[in-house]
Amino acid sequence: MSSPPAAHRDLRGYAGQPPHPRWPNDARVAVSLVVNFEEGSEFSVSDGDAGNEAIYEVVHRLDGPDPCIDSHFEYGTRAAWWRIMDLFDTHGVKVTVSACGRAVERSPELACDAVARGHEVSAHGWRWQSHAGMSETEEREIIARSVETIQRVTGKPPLGWHTRSASSLHTRRLLVEQGGFLYDSDAYNDDLPYYVAVGGRPHLVLPYAFDSNDMQFFNGSRFRGADFADYVIDAFDWLVREGETAPKMLSIGLHLRMIGRPGRIGALDRILAHVTSSGTAWIAPRADIARHWLVTVPPVS
């Protein structure tokens, strides 16, 4: 059996000399808020899957139908969506909704609400699953199905892509072959966008982040809303400091069923108040950041 192609690793990056992105209004930090819309796409025995998703508020594995975990995910669409979106409206910010195709298919009114409020809807796969080890044929079909569903429901094709956790060694090539994508976010290795060669032409990567991500609420049972707010604000303030000479980008990852709980939403409110009042940030959907980068820092021909 042949071995898969070796992944190219770039351990050098910008080597301490990053390009100046000239963010709009001389902002020191481009802030990307990403709301992961996954509810209804998670694995659930109740939906006919072989197993249940294991990441949620408590640890109690069941081999059969699990109405407990199902209802935890349902909270995201039933209650949290509206709380989060209204808070974005209050602060006047636009975000990226990273949406699984099946979640959009099952809750189309939420995807349409995002577009009506001026947010970007990008693609987060079909199911909430890793693509590691997936066959090219299956992955190609998943990408096409995700794009078709988001475009059909919202009237706009997704311009960005992000795989849950690990992508496959073929994902970027398949995205380029699909066409229509400005960027992908399947990397966690920088504080600025960068280009990679895919199929002999430059492809834009907007790195994502797990540390400034509300998944941390599930990684530590004593992680409070204040802890999350403090951490994200510390990250933002440090990048503002660096941004005096070398502006950067900060990704803040959010999940409906996580940050949307009453005991956590205050952390997001505090983060938004701090960032919007700083006078140093450009808060924008990832598609807008990608468009700006493509013009301001074009790929070297």
N, C-alpha and C positions, 0 to 999 in steps of 0.2 A: 504494500500500500504506500503510495507516495505521500511525502510530508507536505503540509500546507506551506505556502510561501512565507518566508521570514518577514516579520514586520520591521519596517525601517524606523529606527529611533533617533530623534534629534535631541541630544543632550546639551546642545550649545545655545540654541535659541538666538536671541538678539545679543548675547554675550556682553551684557551691560551697556549696550548702546542702542536702545529701542528707538524706533522712529517717533517723531512728534506727531500725534494724531490731529492736532488743531481742532479739538472738539468745539462744537458750536458755543458761542458766547464765552470763549476762552475758559471753558470749564476745566477743572483739574482732574475730574473723575467722570467717566461715563458709567452710569449706574443702570444695570439691566436687572429688572425684577421679572422673575420667571415663575409663573403659576403652573404647576404640573396638574393637568386634568386627566386623571387616570381611572376615576370611579366608574365601574361597569366594565372595565377592560381587564381587571385583575382576575387571576385564576380562582375559580369557585366551583366546588362540587355541585352546588345548587344550580349552577349554569351548565352543568354537564361536563366539567373538566375532571381530570383524574385526581387532582389535589387542590388544596386551598392555598391562597397567598399566606405567607407566614409573617409578614412585617406589618404589625399594627399595634394597638395600644397595650395589649397584654400578650403573654406567651402561654398559649394553651392550644396545642395542636390536636385537631380532630381529623380522622381519616375520611369521615363522611361529611354530609352537609353541615355547615357551621353558620347558623343564623347570627351568631355573635359577631364574627368578623364581617359577614355580609353587611350587617347594620352599621358597623363602624365606617365602612366605605360609603354607605348610603348617606351618612351625615354630611359628607362633602358636597353632594349635589342638592340635598334637601334644604340644608340650613347654611352651611359655610360659604357657598358660592356668593350668596347675596350679601352677606356681611362683609366679605373681602372686597367685592366689586364696589359696594357703596363706599367703603373706606378709600379705595383708589380715587373715586370720584371726588370725595371730600378733599383730598390732597391734590387733585388735579394732575395725576400721573397716568401715563400710558405704559402698558406692560406687554410681555409676551405670554400668551397662554399656550403652553407646550402640551398638545392634546393627543391622546391615543385615538386612533381612528374609531375603534369600537366604542369608546366613551362618547365621542361625538355622535355616532350613529344612535346610541341609546338615549342621549340627552341633547338632542339637536338644539333645543331652545337655549341652552347655556352657551353653546358655541356661537349662536346667532346673537345672543346678548353681548358677548365679548366684542364682536365686530361692531355692533350698534354703539357701544361705548367707546370705540376707537382703538381697541387693543388688537395686537397681532395674534393670529392663531397659527402656530407652527406645528410640525408633525413630531410625535413622540412614539412612533411605531403604531402597530395595529393593536396588539395586546401590550400590557405592562410586563415586558419580558426582555431579558438579555438576548442579543443576537449571536452570542459566542457559540460557535459550532454549528450554526444554522447553514443549511445548504444554500447555494446561490439561487437555485430555482425558487425555494421557499421565500428567501429574503427579497428577491426581486418582486414576487407577488405581493408580499406584505407592504413594501414601499409603494407600489402602484395602487394597492387597495386603500392605503392610508391617504394618499394624495387625492384619489378620486372621491373618497367620502368627505373629506374636509372641503374640497372645492364644491361638491354638490350641495352640501348643507349650508355653507357660509357664503358661497358665491365667489370665493377667492381661494386660489391655490396656496398651499403652505410654501413659504420661502425658506424656512429653516427646518432642520432635522436634529433630533437628539434621541439616541438609543438609551434605554434603561441600562445603566451600568456599562457592561462591555458590548461594544459593537463587534462585528466580525472583521476578518481581514479583507473582506470584499465590500463592506458597506459603502465606503466613499466612492468607489468606482461605480457601484450600482446607483448611487444618488446622482452622480454625474450622467450616467446613461439614462436615467429617468428624465432628467432635465427639469429646469424651472427652479432649482434651489440656488439661493444666494450664498448659503453657508450651512455648515453643520456645527454642532457643539459637542461632538464626541471626543473631547480632550479636556484635561484638567491641569495643563502644564505651563500656563502663562497668565499674566495679567493684561495681555493685549492680544488682539486678533493677529493672525499670521496666515501665510499662504503655504500650501503644500501642492506638489505636483501630482495630478491625478489624470491618467490617460494622456500625458504629454502637455497638459495645460494647467494653469494655476487654479486652485480651489481654496476658498476662504474658510478658515476655522475660527470660530468665536469660542474660546475656552469657557467651560462651565466651572462650577466649584461645589464641593461637598461640605466644606467647613462652614461657609456662610449660608447654610441650608437648614431648613427647619426639620429635616430628617433627624437632626441631633436630638429632638424631643423624644424620639423612639430609641435612640442609642444610650440614653441615660435617664433613668426613672426620676432622678432629682434635678433634671435640667429644667429650670424655670423660664418663664417668659422674659424676665429681667436678664437672665444669663444670655439668651439669644440676642436680645436688643443690645446688651453691652458688647457682645462679641462683634456683631455686625457694625455697630457704630465705631468700635475701635479699629476695625479693618478700614472703614471709610475714612476715618480721620488720618490714619497713617498714609493712605493713598493720596489724600489731599496734600499732606506734607510733601510727599514725593512729587506730586503733580505740579508743584511750583516750577519745576524744570523738566519733568518727564511725566506727563499725564498718563493715567492708566485707566483700566476698566474694572468694575466690581460687579460680579454676578451674585444675586441674592435669590436662592432657590426656595420656593414655597409650595406647599401642598394643601389642597382644600381641606382635607380631613385632619390636618395637623395644625397649621397656623389659624385655621378658621374656628377653633374652639374658643369659647368666651375667656378662658384663662390664659390664652396665648395671643389673641388678636391685639391686645394692648401693646405687645412687643412690636408688632408691625406698625401700629399707629405711632409709637415713639420713634422708630427708625425713620418712617416717612417724614415726621415733623423735623427731625434732626437734619436729614439730608436736604429737604426742600428749603429749609431756612438758612442753609449754609452759604448759599450764593456761589458755591464752587462745583455744583454737580449738573450734569446733563442726564436726566432720567429719560430713557428712550427704549422702545421695543428693540429687540435684537435685529430685526430687519432694517430699521433705521440706522443702527450702528454699523451694520454691514454695508449699507449703501454709502454712508459717509466714508468708511474705510476704503472702499473700492475707488472712490474719487480722490480722497486726500492722500492715501498711501497705496497707489496702484501697484500691481505686481511688476517686478522687473522683467522686461521682455528679453 
